[in-house]
Amino acid sequence: MKDDILTRAAKLVRQLFSFNPPPTSMKGSNMNQKKIFLSEQDIPKQWYNIVADMPTPPPPILHPGTGQPIGPDDLAPLFPMGLIMQEVCQDRFVDIPEPVLEALQIWRPSPLIRATGLEKALGTPAKIYYKYEGVSPTGSHKPNSAVAQAYFNKAEGVMRLSTETGAGQWGSSLAFAGGLFGQEVKVYMVRISFDQKPYRKALMQTYGAEIVASPSPDTNAGRAILEKTPDTPGSLGIAISEAVEDAATRDDTRYALGSVLNHVLLHQTVVGQEAMKQMEIAGEYPDIIIGCCGGGSNYAGLAFPFMRDKINGKDTRFVATEPASCPTLTKGEFRYDFGDTAQLTPLSPMFTLGHQFVPPPIHAGGLRYHGDSPLLSQLVKDGLIEAEAYGQLDCFESSITFAKTEGIVPAPESSHAVHGAVKHALEAKEAGEEKVILFNLSGHGYFDMAAYTNFLAGTLEDHAMTDEEVKESLKALEGLPTV
């Protein structure tokens, strides 16, 4: 009797705690897959270098003193040779070192998500997919390059890094990477963001970085600007000047940049390479690829691997979105210009509003930059990438809709990509076309809720840069070489 009771009890326990999967015919019934994940084995083992496939090679970077093409030795005071070689590399693919791959495993691969809720809210026949980079430790795409830059510096014995940050995503990402590799990091944070985003500062400090508001009294460039305009909101151009000066005047320090440069965009191509695999799993190929654009890192990361197909004949639209208050690609000129306000950097061929331009204090701090990536600029000039500029009110409106339907609050920078996706999805609705839209949700906005508070309170304002303001700003280019 006792044995029978124990047998029945054991059988009952097995029934209660066993799981029988539904028959194959029931799996996925009446459901479309919303999230597409890859395994860690699918993390790209190489970066993709679009320079090898560009129809028009970008013009050379020029030395600010001589006006001649710059060489690796000219960059050595600022960057380790491993990154310099990537900056001038012509190879189509570049191997990712094992320590960098190990770091990327912390958050990569990132998911590709279909925005089914947003599609329903818009009533569009378009299918909207987004690559979500907010899953990284710091909440954006920026660590993709930060861990690589920290590694290559440490490999050459560099244990202190200086950098700038706009909204704080790059600064917190380099602080995180420096923590991984045991390096000191000093961050010059654009003053308006320094004031607007206290928790970004706290995150950087948590990772062990030192942060100062830029312009600061710590550098000659900062002191000069504070003396002239003590109430300036700052800009990425000013912060870059300070970080470059910091690195150039110390033997133990090198400079790390979060966007614009070739090697930064190279590192970000893990995003697009993953997205290509995920879109293939979804059985789709994008008709339109959208991303916000300040210096170009997040958009290039998503777009460049797909751009190779367009160069080879694929009919895909590429749309870079930017603030109307900082319309580098839509109203700037393709010229040689300095990457910073104090004219310490090499001269780059890029779309620019002039290195003296100080954008209005909009909340999308990461997009408040006067120039753009030379690689991305060349593709815009060649007509392979389109550019659109939006007001911040429209972007926040679209982000509120996205948050309500998809559950994620976009970063103010990423809101420009969200609005671009909404705009083009509504255009597809009006035309009755089933377009496939892919955009990069480059980061979440949970450190930026003050911006949403201001928007919901009705205190945010739009500012669209006028033609007269552009003309005045471009006067800073007088006397510089032309492309």
N, C-alpha and C positions, 0 to 999 in steps of 0.2 A: 504493500500500500504506500509506504513512504517513498519507495523508488518511483512509483507511478506519479505521485504528486510532484516530485523533483523533475521528472521528465516533462510533465505538462507545463510546469513553471518555466523550465529552460526554453521550451518551444515558444511560450508566450513572450518571453523576453526577446527571443530572436525575431519574432514577428513585429514587436514594438519598435525595435531599434534597427531593423534592416531597412534598406532603401532599394526599391525596385524601380529602375528608370522606366519611363513610358516606352511603349513600342516605338520603333523607328518611324513608323507612319504618322505618329502623333507629334513627333519633335518638330517644333517650329511651325506648327499648324496655325494658320491665320496670323502669323507674326512675321514682321521683317526684322532682320538683325539690326539693332540700334548701335551697339558698340562693337568695334572690331579690334581685337587685341592680337599682338604678336608675342612670341616667346623671346626670352633673352638671347636665344641663339640667332634671332633675326635682327639684332642690333647690327647696323652696317659696320663692316670691318675696315672700310675705306671711306674717306671723304671724296666727294665729287668736285672737281675743279672745272668750272664752266669756261675758263680761259681757253682750254683746249678746243672748244667747239664754237666760240663766238665768231660770227661772220666778220665783224670788224674788231681787230685787236684794240684794246684801250690804249690811248697815248701814254707815254712814260710819265712817271712821277718826277718832278723837277726839284733840284736842290734850291732852297730859298735864297742862298747867297750867290750861287754861280748861275742859276737858271738852266743848268745842264741836267740830263737824266741822272737820277740818284742811283748809287750802287749799294751793295750790301754793307760795305764798311761805313757808309754814311749813316746807316740806321743802327749800327752796333751800340752807340751810347744809350739807345732807348729800348731795344728789343734783343732777346737772345737769338743766336744765329739759326736755331731750329725754326723759329717763326719767320725770320727774314727769308730763309730759303722757301718757305711756303708762300710768302708774299710775292716772290718772283717766279714761282713754279709754273711750268707749262704742261706738266703731266696731267692726264685726264683724271687719274685716281691717285690718292695719297693714303698710304697705310696709317691706320690709327694705332698708336702704341698700346700695348697691353695694359699699363697702369691707367690710361685714359679710359679704355673700355671697361675696366673694373669700376671706375668711378661712375661712368654712364649707366652701369647696371643698377645703380641706386634708384633711378626713376625711369629709365628707358627699357623698352620702347613705350612711347606715349600712345594713348588710344586715339583711334579715329571714330568719331561719333556722328551719326546721322541726326540732324536737328528736326526730328519728326514733329515735335510740339510746335516749333517755330513755323514749319511748313503749314501745319493746320491753321495756326493763328493768321497766317498771311493768305491762306486760301490759294496757294500757288501750286501749279503743276510741277514746279522745279523741285529737284531733290537737292537738299542742302547738307553737305558734310563739313565737319570741322575737325582739324587736328588740334588736340587739346594739350598745350604745353604747360598748363598750370599745375600739372602733377609733379613738377620738379620740386626739390626741397625749398627753393625760394619763390616758387609760384610763377615762373615764366620760362621762356626759352633760353635765357641768358647763360645758365650753367653749361650749356653745350659747348660754348667756347671758353668759359672761365676755367673749367677743369683742364682743358687742353693747354691754355696759356700758362696756368700755374705749373703744370707738369714740365713744359719745355723750359721754363725759367729755372725750376729746381734742378733739372737735369744738367744745367750749366752753372749751378752753384749760387743762383740768385735767390735770396731769402727775404727780400723786401720788395713790394710792388706798390706803385702809386697809380691811381686811376681817378676818373671822374664818374659821376652818375647824375642822370637827370631825375627820373621818377624814383630811383632807388633800386630798380630791378638788377641793373648791372652791378652796382656797388655791393648789394647783398650777395650776388652770385660770386663775385670775386672774393668777398670775405669768406663765403662758404668754401670755395676752392682753396683759398689760402689756409683755412683751417685743416682741410684734408691733407695738404702737403706741408704743413708746418711753417708757413710763411707769414711775415708781417704784412699788413695791407693798410695803406692810408687812402681814404676816399675823400675827394673834393666834391661835395654835393651841391648842386645848383640851389641857390638860396631859397627860391620860392618853394621848391620841393622840400628842402630842409625844414621849412616852416609848416608846410602843408601835411607832411607825412612823418609824424614822430615815430610811428611804429616801424617804419622802414629803418630809421636810425637805430632803434632798439634791436632789430634783427641783425643788422651789421655788427653792432657791439656784442651781441650774443655770440656771433661767430669769431669775435676777437679783433675786429677792425677798428681803426681810429677814423672818426668822421669829423670834417669841418665844413662849415657853410662856405660856399664859393660865390663871389670873391671873398678871399680870406686875407688876414694880415700875415699869413705864413710865407707868402711868396712875393717876389718883386711885381709880378703881373697882377696879383690880387691887390696889393697895396696901391698900385697906380690907378686901378679902376675904382677902388673905394675912395681915393682922394678926389677923383673926377666926378663920380656919381655914387655917393655913399648910400643912396636908397635903391640902387639897382636890384631887380629881382634875380639877376644873374642869368647865365645861359650855358649851354653845353660848350660853346666855343670858349667862354671864359674859363670854365672848369677844366677843359682840356689844356689850356695854356698853363694853368697852375700845376696840373699833374705832370705835364711834360717837363716843366722847369724843375719840379721836385726830383724827377728821375735823372735829368741831365746834370744836376749839380751834386749828385751823390754817387759814389762809386759802388755802393752796395745795393742800388735800387734800379729796377727797370720799370718801364711804363707798360700798362695793359689797357687796351682800348676795347670797348664793348660792341662796336659796330664799325661800319664804313670800310675798314681795310680788307684786302683780299683774304688774308688768312682767317679773319673772323667769319666772313661769309662762308668760307670753305668748311669751317667747323660746324656751321649750322646745317649743312646739307644732310645730316643724319635725319632731319625732320622730313624732308621731301622724299628721301629714299625709303623711309618707312611708309610714308603715305602712299607711294606708288604700289607697294606690296599690298597695303590694306585696300586701296581702291580696286585692285585686281581681285581680291577676295570678295569684295562687294559686287563684282561684275560690272563695274562702272569705270568710265574715264571722264575727268572733268572737262566741261565746255568752257568754264570760267574759273580762274584761280585768283583769289583775292587775298590781300594782306595789308596791314597798316605799314607805313613806311616813314621812318625818321632818318636814320642813317642807312637802313636797308637790311639789317641782319636777319630779322625774323622772316621778312618777305622772301629774301633770297634763299633762306634755308628751305622754305617750302617750295618755292617756284623753280629754282635752278635745275633740280633733277628733271622736272617736267619740261623745262625750257629746251632741253636737249632734243626732245621729240618735236617741238615746234620748229626748231632750227632745221630739223630733218623733214619737215613738211606737214606735221600734225596741225590741224586747225583748232587751236585753243586760244582763248583770250586771257591775257594776263593783266590784272588791274591792281596797281599800287595806290593805296588811299592815304591821304595826308590831311592835316588840319588846314582850313581856309586861312587861319591866322599865321601859318608858317608854310606857305605853298611853294616849297622848293622845286618840285618837279613840274608843277603846273604854271608857275609864273617866273621861276628863276631862269638864269642863263647857263648854258653849258660852256664853262670857262675854267681856266686855271684859277684856283683860289687856295688860300691857307685853310687848314682844317681847324684853326683856332683863332681867337680874337687877337692875341698878342703877336701873331705871325712867327711862332716858333717852329711850326711843323713844315714839312715839305709842301710843295704846291701840287695839288691833285686836280686832274681834269674831271669835273663833276658839275651837275646842276647845282647852282648856289644862289643865295640871296645876298651874298657879300659877308665877309667874315666879321664885320662890325655889327651885323644885325642882331638885335636883342628881341626875341619874340615876346608877345604879350603873355602874362602869367596864366595860361590855360592849364587845366589839370593834367593833360596828357604830356607830362614832363619829358618823357622819353622821345617825343616827336618834336621837341623844340630845338631843332638844330638847323643851322643855316645852309648846310651842304648835304650831300648824299654820297653813297658809295660810287666810286668810279666805274665799277663793273655794272652796277644797276643803271647808272646814268647813261652809259654807252648803249645799253639795251633799250632804254627809253628813247634815246636819240635815234636809234636805228628803227624805231617803230615796232619793236617786239613786245614792249610793255607799255600799256596805257597808264595814265595817272589821273586821279580824280581827287578833288579837295572838298571837304565837308566841314560844316560848322559843328561846334561841340554840342550844341543843344540837340541837333538831329541825331548825333551819335549816342548821346545819353538816352534819348527817347527809344532808339532801337535796342540799346542795351537793357533797358527796363523790360521791354517786350521779351528779349532773349532770356533774361533772368526769370521771368514769370513762366516761360514755356519750357526752358531747358534746365533751370535750377542753378546755373552758374552765373555769378556776377562778373562781367568782363572788366579787365583793367581799362582805364580811360584810353590808353593807347590802342588796345585791342578793340575798343568800341568802334573805331573807324573801320576795322575789317568787318565787324558785325553789321554796321550800317551799310557798308558796301554790299554785303550778301543780301540784306533786306531789299536794298534798292534794285539789285539785279534780279532778285526773285520776283519782285512786283512787276518789273519790266517783262519777265517771262510770262507772268500771269496775264498781263495786258495783251501780249502777243500770242497767247495760247500755245506757248512752246514748253516742252518738257526738258529744260536745261538741267545739267548737272553742275552744281556750284560747290567748289571746295574753297574753304578759307582757313587761315591760321588763327586760332584763338590763342594768341601768344602768351597770355597770362591772365590770372584772376585778379579781381579788384578788391579783395578783402582787406588790403592795407590802404585802400583808397575810398573808404566809405564816407569820408568828409566831402568828397566830390559829389557823391550821390546825395548826401544830405543837402548840399547847396543847390543841386539841380531840383530836388523835390520841393525845396523851399522857394524856388523861383528866383534865386539870387545869382545864378550863372548868367553870363552874357556872352554873345557871339562877337567875334571880331574877324572880319574878312579883310585881308591886306589889300589896299587899293593900289592901282597902277602907279599913282604918284609916290606912294610909300615904297613900292618896289624899285622905282627909278632912283629914288634917293638912296636906298640901301645899296644898290648896285654901284654907286659911285666909289665904294671901297675897292672896286676892281680896277680902277684906272691905273695904268702903268704896269699892270701885271701881264704876263705872256698870254696870248690867245691860243686856242686849240687849233 
